[in-house]
């Protein structure tokens, strides 16, 4: 199934499930915790040749920016696994939730001295 509005880029519905991981990668890059252009290793256990071409590719490395594009444009599972391995651990649960909602601590009245408090949304 494909999803799109008229005149918009079309994405596979399965690609949209990968969107939070792509958002995490870009958020971690924005916070300078990862370099989106750096080449990261594709470990054998990360390869998934069931959906997408990266798992079948002889490539040993990929940038997180390229992985994000493949995850969304081609719904590539190996690219998703790269994002999960290298980008997701760079953000805690509260940062992940806030970035998805585009909410910043000051926007919701969290005092500056409490912004480092860890909050889990589970």
N, CA, C and O atoms as a printed pandas DataFrame, in Angstrom:
     atom_number atom_name residue_name chain_id  residue_number  x_coord  y_coord  z_coord
0              1         N          UNK        A               1    0.838   -1.166    0.000
1              2        CA          UNK        A               1    0.000    0.000    0.000
2              3         C          UNK        A               1    0.894    1.245    0.000
3              4         O          UNK        A               1    1.870    1.312    0.747
4              5         N          UNK        A               2    0.564    2.206   -0.823
5              6        CA          UNK        A               2    1.304    3.452   -0.872
6              7         C          UNK        A               2    0.456    4.559   -0.267
7              8         O          UNK        A               2   -0.770    4.553   -0.378
8              9         N          UNK        A               3    1.123    5.506    0.372
9             10        CA          UNK        A               3    0.425    6.621    1.000
10            11         C          UNK        A               3    1.019    7.925    0.507
11            12         O          UNK        A               3    2.238    8.098    0.490
12            13         N          UNK        A               4    0.146    8.845    0.106
13            14        CA          UNK        A               4    0.614   10.172   -0.294
14            15         C          UNK        A               4   -0.581   11.079   -0.507
15            16         O          UNK        A               4   -1.692   10.616   -0.768
16            17         N          UNK        A               5   -0.343   12.358   -0.395
17            18        CA          UNK        A               5   -1.361   13.331   -0.755
18            19         C          UNK        A               5   -1.097   13.740   -2.200
19            20         O          UNK        A               5    0.013   13.552   -2.697
20            21         N          UNK        A               6   -2.091   14.293   -2.880
21            22        CA          UNK        A               6   -1.885   14.685   -4.279
22            23         C          UNK        A               6   -0.668   15.594   -4.447
23            24         O          UNK        A               6   -0.521   16.581   -3.726
24            25         N          UNK        A               7    0.194   15.261   -5.390
25            26        CA          UNK        A               7    1.379   16.063   -5.671
26            27         C          UNK        A               7    2.539   15.821   -4.722
27            28         O          UNK        A               7    3.592   16.441   -4.866
28            29         N          UNK        A               8    2.364   14.926   -3.751
29            30        CA          UNK        A               8    3.419   14.673   -2.763
30            31         C          UNK        A               8    4.250   13.470   -3.177
31            32         O          UNK        A               8    3.853   12.691   -4.044
32            33         N          UNK        A               9    5.405   13.330   -2.547
33            34        CA          UNK        A               9    6.222   12.148   -2.752
34            35         C          UNK        A               9    5.480   10.948   -2.193
35            36         O          UNK        A               9    4.883   11.036   -1.120
36            37         N          UNK        A              10    5.508    9.843   -2.894
37            38        CA          UNK        A              10    4.827    8.636   -2.445
38            39         C          UNK        A              10    5.792    7.757   -1.670
39            40         O          UNK        A              10    6.919    7.531   -2.110
40            41         N          UNK        A              11    5.360    7.262   -0.526
41            42        CA          UNK        A              11    6.148    6.357    0.296
42            43         C          UNK        A              11    5.359    5.078    0.504
43            44         O          UNK        A              11    4.131    5.106    0.575
44            45         N          UNK        A              12    6.056    3.963    0.603
45            46        CA          UNK        A              12    5.404    2.720    0.999
46            47         C          UNK        A              12    4.939    2.867    2.439
47            48         O          UNK        A              12    5.628    3.481    3.254
48            49         N          UNK        A              13    3.786    2.314    2.757
49            50        CA          UNK        A              13    3.281    2.411    4.134
50            51         C          UNK        A              13    4.275    1.817    5.115
51            52         O          UNK        A              13    4.421    2.323    6.227
52            53         N          UNK        A              14    4.965    0.746    4.721
53            54        CA          UNK        A              14    5.956    0.140    5.615
54            55         C          UNK        A              14    7.115    1.088    5.888
55            56         O          UNK        A              14    7.763    0.984    6.929
56            57         N          UNK        A              15    7.382    2.003    4.976
57            58        CA          UNK        A              15    8.439    2.991    5.195
58            59         C          UNK        A              15    8.072    3.951    6.309
59            60         O          UNK        A              15    8.945    4.416    7.041
60            61         N          UNK        A              16    6.795    4.252    6.446
61            62        CA          UNK        A              16    6.364    5.199    7.463
62            63         C          UNK        A              16    6.616    4.661    8.864
63            64         O          UNK        A              16    6.790    5.441    9.800
64            65         N          UNK        A              17    6.637    3.351    9.022
65            66        CA          UNK        A              17    6.951    2.757   10.322
66            67         C          UNK        A              17    8.397    3.030   10.717
67            68         O          UNK        A              17    8.748    2.963   11.895
68            69         N          UNK        A              18    9.225    3.334    9.741
69            70        CA          UNK        A              18   10.645    3.613    9.982
70            71         C          UNK        A              18   10.885    5.085   10.324
71            72         O          UNK        A              18   11.980    5.452   10.749
72            73         N          UNK        A              19    9.878    5.915   10.142
73            74        CA          UNK        A              19   10.022    7.350   10.333
74            75         C          UNK        A              19   10.544    7.746   11.713
75            76         O          UNK        A              19   11.421    8.607   11.780
76            77         N          UNK        A              20   10.060    7.173   12.822
77            78        CA          UNK        A              20   10.609    7.570   14.127
78            79         C          UNK        A              20   12.118    7.334   14.251
79            80         O          UNK        A              20   12.812    8.111   14.907
80            81         N          UNK        A              21   12.622    6.278   13.635
81            82        CA          UNK        A              21   14.057    5.996   13.697
82            83         C          UNK        A              21   14.846    7.022   12.885
83            84         O          UNK        A              21   15.933    7.436   13.286
84            85         N          UNK        A              22   14.295    7.425   11.750
85            86        CA          UNK        A              22   14.941    8.461   10.939
86            87         C          UNK        A              22   14.942    9.779   11.711
87            88         O          UNK        A              22   15.932   10.511   11.717
88            89         N          UNK        A              23   13.818   10.065   12.360
89            90        CA          UNK        A              23   13.736   11.283   13.161
90            91         C          UNK        A              23   14.758   11.256   14.292
91            92         O          UNK        A              23   15.386   12.275   14.580
92            93         N          UNK        A              24   14.932   10.104   14.935
93            94        CA          UNK        A              24   15.941    9.970   15.984
94            95         C          UNK        A              24   17.330   10.257   15.442
95            96         O          UNK        A              24   18.124   10.939   16.089
96            97         N          UNK        A              25   17.626    9.736   14.254
97            98        CA          UNK        A              25   18.948    9.949   13.662
98            99         C          UNK        A              25   19.196   11.437   13.422
99           100         O          UNK        A              25   20.256   11.963   13.761
100          101         N          UNK        A              26   18.221   12.098   12.843
101          102        CA          UNK        A              26   18.405   13.525   12.569
102          103         C          UNK        A              26   18.446   14.340   13.852
103          104         O          UNK        A              26   19.160   15.341   13.924
104          105         N          UNK        A              27   17.700   13.934   14.854
105          106        CA          UNK        A              27   17.738   14.631   16.149
106          107         C          UNK        A              27   19.122   14.458   16.800
107          108         O          UNK        A              27   19.705   15.425   17.293
108          109         N          UNK        A              28   19.637   13.234   16.798
109          110        CA          UNK        A              28   20.967   12.985   17.367
110          111         C          UNK        A              28   22.027   13.767   16.595
111          112         O          UNK        A              28   22.986   14.262   17.189
112          113         N          UNK        A              29   21.863   13.883   15.279
113          114        CA          UNK        A              29   22.783   14.680   14.479
114          115         C          UNK        A              29   22.689   16.153   14.828
115          116         O          UNK        A              29   23.704   16.845   14.917
116          117         N          UNK        A              30   21.462   16.631   15.026
117          118        CA          UNK        A              30   21.253   18.035   15.394
118          119         C          UNK        A              30   21.901   18.344   16.744
119          120         O          UNK        A              30   22.427   19.438   16.952
120          121         N          UNK        A              31   21.859   17.374   17.654
121          122        CA          UNK        A              31   22.464   17.541   18.975
122          123         C          UNK        A              31   23.970   17.273   18.954
123          124         O          UNK        A              31   24.630   17.326   19.991
124          125         N          UNK        A              32   24.505   16.986   17.771
125          126        CA          UNK        A              32   25.929   16.702   17.547
126          127         C          UNK        A              32   26.419   15.500   18.344
127          128         O          UNK        A              32   27.568   15.464   18.785
128          129         N          UNK        A              33   25.547   14.525   18.524
129          130        CA          UNK        A              33   25.946   13.277   19.186
130          131         C          UNK        A              33   26.420   12.241   18.178
131          132         O          UNK        A              33   27.132   11.300   18.528
132          133         N          UNK        A              34   26.025   12.418   16.940
133          134        CA          UNK        A              34   26.492   11.564   15.849
134          135         C          UNK        A              34   26.757   12.448   14.642
135          136         O          UNK        A              34   26.248   13.565   14.546
136          137         N          UNK        A              35   27.552   11.936   13.735
137          138        CA          UNK        A              35   27.849   12.616   12.481
138          139         C          UNK        A              35   27.085   11.874   11.388
139          140         O          UNK        A              35   27.419   10.734   11.066
140          141         N          UNK        A              36   26.067   12.506   10.817
141          142        CA          UNK        A              36   25.228   11.854    9.818
142          143         C          UNK        A              36   25.979   11.512    8.538
143          144         O          UNK        A              36   25.538   10.651    7.777
144          145         N          UNK        A              37   27.101   12.169    8.291
145          146        CA          UNK        A              37   27.844   11.904    7.059
146          147         C          UNK        A              37   28.977   10.888    7.258
147          148         O          UNK        A              37   29.560   10.411    6.284
148          149         N          UNK        A              38   29.285   10.561    8.505
149          150        CA          UNK        A              38   30.333    9.570    8.780
150          151         C          UNK        A              38   29.901    8.184    8.282
151          152         O          UNK        A              38   28.719    7.842    8.316
152          153         N          UNK        A              39   30.856    7.411    7.829
153          154        CA          UNK        A              39   30.581    6.044    7.386
154          155         C          UNK        A              39   30.571    5.110    8.601
155          156         O          UNK        A              39   31.517    5.087    9.387
156          157         N          UNK        A              40   29.499    4.353    8.737
157          158        CA          UNK        A              40   29.355    3.395    9.838
158          159         C          UNK        A              40   29.361    1.982    9.271
159          160         O          UNK        A              40   28.887    1.745    8.160
160          161         N          UNK        A              41   29.904    1.045   10.049
161          162        CA          UNK        A              41   29.980   -0.346    9.620
162          163         C          UNK        A              41   28.599   -0.986    9.555
163          164         O          UNK        A              41   27.727   -0.717   10.381
164          165         N          UNK        A              42   28.425   -1.842    8.545
165          166        CA          UNK        A              42   27.227   -2.667    8.443
166          167         C          UNK        A              42   27.639   -4.065    8.894
167          168         O          UNK        A              42   28.215   -4.828    8.119
168          169         N          UNK        A              43   27.345   -4.394   10.142
169          170        CA          UNK        A              43   27.721   -5.700   10.694
170          171         C          UNK        A              43   26.858   -6.794   10.060
171          172         O          UNK        A              43   25.723   -6.531    9.663
172          173         N          UNK        A              44   27.383   -8.007    9.965
173          174        CA          UNK        A              44   26.620   -9.096    9.341
174          175         C          UNK        A              44   25.229   -9.306    9.957
175          176         O          UNK        A              44   24.267   -9.580    9.239
176          177         N          UNK        A              45   25.127   -9.177   11.280
177          178        CA          UNK        A              45   23.830   -9.402   11.929
178          179         C          UNK        A              45   22.825   -8.282   11.635
179          180         O          UNK        A              45   21.639   -8.427   11.932
180          181         N          UNK        A              46   23.277   -7.192   11.066
181          182        CA          UNK        A              46   22.385   -6.084   10.712
182          183         C          UNK        A              46   21.770   -6.278    9.331
183          184         O          UNK        A              46   20.786   -5.624    8.986
184          185         N          UNK        A              47   22.343   -7.166    8.555
185          186        CA          UNK        A              47   21.877   -7.360    7.175
186          187         C          UNK        A              47   20.550   -8.120    7.140
187          188         O          UNK        A              47   20.375   -9.135    7.815
188          189         N          UNK        A              48   19.622   -7.598    6.333
189          190        CA          UNK        A              48   18.311   -8.212    6.134
190          191         C          UNK        A              48   18.023   -8.119    4.641
191          192         O          UNK        A              48   17.735   -7.037    4.130
192          193         N          UNK        A              49   18.099   -9.232    3.949
193          194        CA          UNK        A              49   17.905   -9.186    2.503
194          195         C          UNK        A              49   16.457   -9.448    2.094
195          196         O          UNK        A              49   16.176   -9.677    0.917
196          197         N          UNK        A              50   15.535   -9.416    3.062
197          198        CA          UNK        A              50   14.128   -9.637    2.746
198          199         C          UNK        A              50   13.459   -8.407    2.137
199          200         O          UNK        A              50   12.547   -8.542    1.321
200          201         N          UNK        A              51   13.897   -7.217    2.520
201          202        CA          UNK        A              51   13.276   -6.006    1.983
202          203         C          UNK        A              51   14.324   -4.919    1.862
203          204         O          UNK        A              51   14.868   -4.453    2.864
204          205         N          UNK        A              52   14.601   -4.522    0.647
205          206        CA          UNK        A              52   15.622   -3.513    0.381
206          207         C          UNK        A              52   16.859   -4.158   -0.216
207          208         O          UNK        A              52   17.044   -5.372   -0.131
208          209         N          UNK        A              53   17.697   -3.339   -0.815
209          210        CA          UNK        A              53   18.881   -3.837   -1.514
210          211         C          UNK        A              53   20.164   -3.770   -0.706
211          212         O          UNK        A              53   21.138   -4.441   -1.047
212          213         N          UNK        A              54   20.187   -2.977    0.357
213          214        CA          UNK        A              54   21.427   -2.800    1.111
214          215         C          UNK        A              54   21.918   -4.120    1.713
215          216         O          UNK        A              54   23.123   -4.366    1.755
216          217         N          UNK        A              55   21.013   -4.955    2.169
217          218        CA          UNK        A              55   21.397   -6.240    2.752
218          219         C          UNK        A              55   22.058   -7.177    1.762
219          220         O          UNK        A              55   22.832   -8.051    2.153
220          221         N          UNK        A              56   21.761   -7.002    0.483
221          222        CA          UNK        A              56   22.336   -7.834   -0.578
222          223         C          UNK        A              56   23.600   -7.211   -1.161
223          224         O          UNK        A              56   24.335   -7.854   -1.911
224          225         N          UNK        A              57   23.842   -5.955   -0.806
225          226        CA          UNK        A              57   24.963   -5.201   -1.344
226          227         C          UNK        A              57   26.272   -5.627   -0.685
227          228         O          UNK        A              57   26.275   -6.007    0.486
228          229         N          UNK        A              58   27.388   -5.570   -1.422
229          230        CA          UNK        A              58   28.681   -5.881   -0.811
230          231         C          UNK        A              58   29.217   -4.740    0.054
231          232         O          UNK        A              58   30.263   -4.878    0.687
232          233         N          UNK        A              59   28.494   -3.602    0.081
233          234        CA          UNK        A              59   28.953   -2.458    0.870
234          235         C          UNK        A              59   29.186   -2.852    2.319
235          236         O          UNK        A              59   28.396   -3.584    2.915
236          237         N          UNK        A              60   30.283   -2.354    2.873
237          238        CA          UNK        A              60   30.607   -2.644    4.268
238          239         C          UNK        A              60   30.273   -1.478    5.180
239          240         O          UNK        A              60   30.203   -1.637    6.398
240          241         N          UNK        A              61   30.063   -0.284    4.583
241          242        CA          UNK        A              61   29.765    0.907    5.371
242          243         C          UNK        A              61   28.677    1.716    4.675
243          244         O          UNK        A              61   28.414    1.550    3.485
244          245         N          UNK        A              62   28.046    2.608    5.466
245          246        CA          UNK        A              62   27.059    3.540    4.931
246          247         C          UNK        A              62   26.964    4.713    5.893
247          248         O          UNK        A              62   27.155    4.554    7.099
248          249         N          UNK        A              63   26.670    5.882    5.361
249          250        CA          UNK        A              63   26.449    7.034    6.242
250          251         C          UNK        A              63   25.033    6.937    6.806
251          252         O          UNK        A              63   24.155    6.324    6.199
252          253         N          UNK        A              64   24.823    7.540    7.956
253          254        CA          UNK        A              64   23.486    7.522    8.540
254          255         C          UNK        A              64   22.509    8.323    7.681
255          256         O          UNK        A              64   21.323    7.996    7.626
256          257         N          UNK        A              65   22.993    9.359    7.018
257          258        CA          UNK        A              65   22.124   10.122    6.123
258          259         C          UNK        A              65   21.637    9.241    4.974
259          260         O          UNK        A              65   20.455    9.264    4.632
260          261         N          UNK        A              66   22.543    8.467    4.381
261          262        CA          UNK        A              66   22.149    7.559    3.302
262          263         C          UNK        A              66   21.240    6.450    3.821
263          264         O          UNK        A              66   20.288    6.057    3.147
264          265         N          UNK        A              67   21.533    5.949    5.015
265          266        CA          UNK        A              67   20.686    4.916    5.609
266          267         C          UNK        A              67   19.271    5.441    5.840
267          268         O          UNK        A              67   18.293    4.736    5.594
268          269         N          UNK        A              68   19.168    6.677    6.313
269          270        CA          UNK        A              68   17.854    7.281    6.547
270          271         C          UNK        A              68   17.079    7.390    5.239
271          272         O          UNK        A              68   15.884    7.098    5.196
272          273         N          UNK        A              69   17.752    7.807    4.184
273          274        CA          UNK        A              69   17.073    7.934    2.895
274          275         C          UNK        A              69   16.617    6.582    2.371
275          276         O          UNK        A              69   15.502    6.459    1.864
276          277         N          UNK        A              70   17.462    5.569    2.487
277          278        CA          UNK        A              70   17.072    4.235    2.027
278          279         C          UNK        A              70   15.930    3.655    2.867
279          280         O          UNK        A              70   15.039    2.987    2.343
280          281         N          UNK        A              71   15.968    3.917    4.159
281          282        CA          UNK        A              71   14.912    3.406    5.036
282          283         C          UNK        A              71   13.554    3.954    4.622
283          284         O          UNK        A              71   12.564    3.223    4.626
284          285         N          UNK        A              72   13.500    5.231    4.266
285          286        CA          UNK        A              72   12.219    5.829    3.892
286          287         C          UNK        A              72   11.860    5.624    2.420
287          288         O          UNK        A              72   10.724    5.273    2.101
288          289         N          UNK        A              73   12.812    5.839    1.538
289          290        CA          UNK        A              73   12.499    5.774    0.105
290          291         C          UNK        A              73   12.329    4.351   -0.400
291          292         O          UNK        A              73   11.495    4.091   -1.267
292          293         N          UNK        A              74   13.124    3.425    0.143
293          294        CA          UNK        A              74   13.091    2.039   -0.336
294          295         C          UNK        A              74   12.600    1.061    0.732
295          296         O          UNK        A              74   12.544   -0.145    0.494
296          297         N          UNK        A              75   12.249    1.579    1.899
297          298        CA          UNK        A              75   11.828    0.767    3.042
298          299         C          UNK        A              75   12.851   -0.332    3.341
299          300         O          UNK        A              75   12.492   -1.477    3.619
300          301         N          UNK        A              76   14.117    0.037    3.280
301          302        CA          UNK        A              76   15.221   -0.906    3.427
302          303         C          UNK        A              76   15.421   -1.284    4.891
303          304         O          UNK        A              76   15.696   -0.424    5.728
304          305         N          UNK        A              77   15.283   -2.575    5.196
305          306        CA          UNK        A              77   15.408   -3.053    6.574
306          307         C          UNK        A              77   16.839   -3.020    7.096
307          308         O          UNK        A              77   17.054   -2.778    8.283
308          309         N          UNK        A              78   17.816   -3.257    6.230
309          310        CA          UNK        A              78   19.210   -3.169    6.670
310          311         C          UNK        A              78   19.536   -1.731    7.063
311          312         O          UNK        A              78   20.202   -1.495    8.070
312          313         N          UNK        A              79   19.069   -0.779    6.274
313          314        CA          UNK        A              79   19.278    0.639    6.605
314          315         C          UNK        A              79   18.640    0.967    7.945
315          316         O          UNK        A              79   19.219    1.693    8.753
316          317         N          UNK        A              80   17.444    0.431    8.182
317          318        CA          UNK        A              80   16.783    0.633    9.480
318          319         C          UNK        A              80   17.635    0.060   10.608
319          320         O          UNK        A              80   17.781    0.697   11.651
320          321         N          UNK        A              81   18.189   -1.112   10.418
321          322        CA          UNK        A              81   19.030   -1.726   11.452
322          323         C          UNK        A              81   20.270   -0.883   11.745
323          324         O          UNK        A              81   20.717   -0.809   12.889
324          325         N          UNK        A              82   20.823   -0.252   10.714
325          326        CA          UNK        A              82   21.967    0.653   10.910
326          327         C          UNK        A              82   21.539    1.830   11.787
327          328         O          UNK        A              82   22.249    2.204   12.721
328          329         N          UNK        A              83   20.378    2.411   11.484
329          330        CA          UNK        A              83   19.879    3.533   12.283
330          331         C          UNK        A              83   19.631    3.118   13.727
331          332         O          UNK        A              83   19.963    3.851   14.659
332          333         N          UNK        A              84   19.048    1.942   13.906
333          334        CA          UNK        A              84   18.788    1.466   15.270
334          335         C          UNK        A              84   20.082    1.285   16.051
335          336         O          UNK        A              84   20.143    1.604   17.238
336          337         N          UNK        A              85   21.102    0.781   15.399
337          338        CA          UNK        A              85   22.369    0.503   16.071
338          339         C          UNK        A              85   23.111    1.781   16.444
339          340         O          UNK        A              85   23.600    1.911   17.566
340          341         N          UNK        A              86   23.195    2.717   15.516
341          342        CA          UNK        A              86   24.086    3.863   15.720
342          343         C          UNK        A              86   23.389    5.149   16.155
343          344         O          UNK        A              86   24.007    5.977   16.823
344          345         N          UNK        A              87   22.134    5.337   15.800
345          346        CA          UNK        A              87   21.463    6.602   16.126
346          347         C          UNK        A              87   20.586    6.507   17.354
347          348         O          UNK        A              87   20.642    7.374   18.225
348          349         N          UNK        A              88   19.786    5.477   17.434
349          350        CA          UNK        A              88   18.810    5.390   18.521
350          351         C          UNK        A              88   19.429    5.458   19.911
351          352         O          UNK        A              88   18.879    6.150   20.768
352          353         N          UNK        A              89   20.532    4.786   20.183
353          354        CA          UNK        A              89   21.093    4.848   21.548
354          355         C          UNK        A              89   21.604    6.230   21.954
355          356         O          UNK        A              89   21.918    6.448   23.124
356          357         N          UNK        A              90   21.692    7.151   21.022
357          358        CA          UNK        A              90   22.219    8.475   21.332
358          359         C          UNK        A              90   21.195    9.393   21.993
359          360         O          UNK        A              90   21.554   10.460   22.490
360          361         N          UNK        A              91   19.934    8.993   22.005
361          362        CA          UNK        A              91   18.879    9.800   22.606
362          363         C          UNK        A              91   18.199    9.011   23.719
363          364         O          UNK        A              91   17.977    7.808   23.582
364          365         N          UNK        A              92   17.866    9.686   24.822
365          366        CA          UNK        A              92   17.095    8.995   25.854
366          367         C          UNK        A              92   15.614    9.080   25.502
367          368         O          UNK        A              92   15.238    9.784   24.564
368          369         N          UNK        A              93   14.777    8.371   26.244
369          370        CA          UNK        A              93   13.346    8.294   25.938
370          371         C          UNK        A              93   12.669    9.656   25.940
371          372         O          UNK        A              93   11.801    9.913   25.106
372          373         N          UNK        A              94   13.049   10.532   26.862
373          374        CA          UNK        A              94   12.381   11.837   26.934
374          375         C          UNK        A              94   12.725   12.689   25.721
375          376         O          UNK        A              94   11.855   13.370   25.179
376          377         N          UNK        A              95   13.989   12.661   25.285
377          378        CA          UNK        A              95   14.375   13.420   24.099
378          379         C          UNK        A              95   13.658   12.878   22.870
379          380         O          UNK        A              95   13.212   13.644   22.016
380          381         N          UNK        A              96   13.548   11.549   22.782
381          382        CA          UNK        A              96   12.877   10.920   21.657
382          383         C          UNK        A              96   11.414   11.358   21.605
383          384         O          UNK        A              96   10.913   11.750   20.551
384          385         N          UNK        A              97   10.742   11.290   22.735
385          386        CA          UNK        A              97    9.330   11.668   22.776
386          387         C          UNK        A              97    9.145   13.142   22.473
387          388         O          UNK        A              97    8.243   13.513   21.722
388          389         N          UNK        A              98    9.980   13.978   23.042
389          390        CA          UNK        A              98    9.844   15.419   22.832
390          391         C          UNK        A              98   10.140   15.803   21.386
391          392         O          UNK        A              98    9.471   16.677   20.834
392          393         N          UNK        A              99   11.128   15.168   20.764
393          394        CA          UNK        A              99   11.458   15.542   19.391
394          395         C          UNK        A              99   10.356   15.112   18.430
395          396         O          UNK        A              99   10.077   15.810   17.455
396          397         N          UNK        A             100    9.733   13.979   18.696
397          398        CA          UNK        A             100    8.631   13.530   17.846
398          399         C          UNK        A             100    7.478   14.518   17.932
399          400         O          UNK        A             100    6.820   14.803   16.932
400          401         N          UNK        A             101    7.238   15.036   19.120
401          402        CA          UNK        A             101    6.150   15.986   19.327
402          403         C          UNK        A             101    6.551   17.421   19.010
403          404         O          UNK        A             101    5.708   18.318   19.036
404          405         N          UNK        A             102    7.840   17.650   18.709
405          406        CA          UNK        A             102    8.389   18.989   18.504
406          407         C          UNK        A             102    8.104   19.878   19.715
407          408         O          UNK        A             102    7.706   21.036   19.585
408          409         N          UNK        A             103    8.320   19.298   20.891
409          410        CA          UNK        A             103    8.118   20.013   22.151
410          411         C          UNK        A             103    9.480   20.166   22.808
411          412         O          UNK        A             103   10.280   19.231   22.830
412          413         N          UNK        A             104    9.731   21.340   23.335
413          414        CA          UNK        A             104   10.976   21.611   24.029
414          415         C          UNK        A             104   10.648   21.879   25.492
415          416         O          UNK        A             104    9.574   22.406   25.784
416          417         N          UNK        A             105   11.535   21.535   26.420
417          418        CA          UNK        A             105   11.232   21.692   27.848
418          419         C          UNK        A             105   10.686   23.062   28.214
419          420         O          UNK        A             105    9.751   23.157   29.009
420          421         N          UNK        A             106   11.247   24.117   27.655
421          422        CA          UNK        A             106   10.769   25.465   27.991
422          423         C          UNK        A             106    9.338   25.683   27.499
423          424         O          UNK        A             106    8.590   26.463   28.090
424          425         N          UNK        A             107    8.954   24.996   26.419
425          426        CA          UNK        A             107    7.603   25.155   25.873
426          427         C          UNK        A             107    6.523   24.644   26.821
427          428         O          UNK        A             107    5.385   25.113   26.793
428          429         N          UNK        A             108    6.894   23.676   27.663
429          430        CA          UNK        A             108    5.888   23.087   28.552
430          431         C          UNK        A             108    6.130   23.482   30.004
431          432         O          UNK        A             108    5.599   22.860   30.924
432          433         N          UNK        A             109    6.933   24.517   30.200
433          434        CA          UNK        A             109    7.130   25.060   31.538
434          435         C          UNK        A             109    8.066   24.280   32.428
435          436         O          UNK        A             109    8.000   24.424   33.648
436          437         N          UNK        A             110    8.937   23.459   31.867
437          438        CA          UNK        A             110    9.915   22.738   32.681
438          439         C          UNK        A             110   11.029   23.703   33.022
439          440         O          UNK        A             110   11.661   24.279   32.136
440          441         N          UNK        A             111   11.264   23.875   34.302
441          442        CA          UNK        A             111   12.309   24.804   34.732
442          443         C          UNK        A             111   13.661   24.350   34.212
443          444         O          UNK        A             111   13.925   23.153   34.096
444          445         N          UNK        A             112   14.513   25.312   33.903
445          446        CA          UNK        A             112   15.825   25.017   33.348
446          447         C          UNK        A             112   16.637   24.096   34.247
447          448         O          UNK        A             112   17.372   23.244   33.748
448          449         N          UNK        A             113   16.518   24.251   35.585
449          450        CA          UNK        A             113   17.295   23.416   36.496
450          451         C          UNK        A             113   16.775   21.985   36.560
451          452         O          UNK        A             113   17.439   21.121   37.131
452          453         N          UNK        A             114   15.608   21.715   35.989
453          454        CA          UNK        A             114   15.054   20.367   35.994
454          455         C          UNK        A             114   15.132   19.690   34.622
455          456         O          UNK        A             114   14.711   18.542   34.477
456          457         N          UNK        A             115   15.656   20.377   33.635
457          458        CA          UNK        A             115   15.644   19.839   32.281
458          459         C          UNK        A             115   16.509   18.597   32.125
459          460         O          UNK        A             115   16.288   17.823   31.194
460          461         N          UNK        A             116   17.470   18.381   32.988
461          462        CA          UNK        A             116   18.317   17.202   32.882
462          463         C          UNK        A             116   17.671   15.969   33.507
463          464         O          UNK        A             116   18.212   14.869   33.389
464          465         N          UNK        A             117   16.532   16.128   34.163
465          466        CA          UNK        A             117   15.847   15.005   34.792
466          467         C          UNK        A             117   15.423   13.997   33.724
467          468         O          UNK        A             117   14.854   14.374   32.699
468          469         N          UNK        A             118   15.697   12.738   33.964
469          470        CA          UNK        A             118   15.315   11.691   33.027
470          471         C          UNK        A             118   13.852   11.333   33.216
471          472         O          UNK        A             118   13.400   11.107   34.339
472          473         N          UNK        A             119   13.124   11.284   32.133
473          474        CA          UNK        A             119   11.728   10.898   32.150
474          475         C          UNK        A             119   11.559    9.774   31.157
475          476         O          UNK        A             119   12.101    9.843   30.054
476          477         N          UNK        A             120   10.831    8.753   31.514
477          478        CA          UNK        A             120   10.611    7.631   30.627
478          479         C          UNK        A             120    9.145    7.595   30.206
479          480         O          UNK        A             120    8.252    7.672   31.050
480          481         N          UNK        A             121    8.902    7.478   28.913
481          482        CA          UNK        A             121    7.553    7.380   28.383
482          483         C          UNK        A             121    7.329    5.957   27.889
483          484         O          UNK        A             121    7.557    5.657   26.717
484          485         N          UNK        A             122    6.891    5.099   28.771
485          486        CA          UNK        A             122    6.674    3.696   28.381
486          487         C          UNK        A             122    5.303    3.243   28.778
487          488         O          UNK        A             122    4.938    2.092   28.534
